[in-house]
Amino acid sequence: MARVLLFGPLRDVAGWREKVVDGASLSALKAALSAGDAALAAALAAPGVQVAVDRAIVRGDPALAPHAEVAFLPPMSGG
């Protein structure tokens, strides 16, 4: 079970900030989060959304350790 955190507009779309979700890999976790919530699925798949696993940005589809912390970060802009 992973501790999932959503930030910014992703949190607003989902209606929650933190949830515990089952998923052995990042893709399985995204599928579980997206099931039955088309708006959240679209938000997570949007360009620029980054994922941090245990506070490190990841790419691809890493396996998740038990009790991993997975944070979905909205696109950022700088100035």
N, C-alpha and C positions, 0 to 999 in steps of 0.2 A: 504494500500500500504506500503510495506516494502522497506527500503533503503538497498540494497544488496551490500556488498563489497567483492571483491575477492583479494586474496594476492598470491604473488609468482607465481609458475607455473600454478595455477588455473587461474590467470589473463591472463597469456600468452596463455593458451588454449582457453579461451573465447574471447580474443581480446578486453576486456574492464575491467575496474577496479570497476566502480560504476554504478548501475542502480536501478531504482525504479520498483518494480515488485509486482503484486497483489498476495496475498496468505494468507489464514486465519490460516494455520498451516505450520510447517516446511516442511512436506511432500508435501503439495500443492505448496509451494514455489519452492521446488526442482523440482517438475514435470513441473512447468511453465518454469523454467530455462533450463531444459533438453529437452523440446519439440523442435524438429527440430535440436538439436545439440548433436549428439551422443558422440562426443569427450568430451564435457563438462559434459554430463551425466556420462560417465565413470570416469572422473576426480573427480567429486563430490562423487561418490560411492567408490572411492579407499580407501583401508585401511589406517588408520591414519589421514584422513581428519577430522578436528574438526569444530564445529559450535559454534559461540558465538552470543547470542541474547542480545542486549543492554549491551554488553561488559562482559557477563558472559557465560562461557562454558556451553552448554546444551547437554543433551542426550535424546534420544527418539524422540517423535513427539509433541513438545509443541505447543499450540495455540500461535499465534502472535498477539500482540496488534497493533492497528492502529499506523502507523508511527514507527514501530519497526526498529531497525538497526540489520541486520543479516550479520555476517561476516563468510566467509568460509576460514578456515586456512589450509594450506598444512601440511603434516606430517613434524614434526620437528626432528632434530637430535641434540644431544648435545655432548659436549666433555669437 
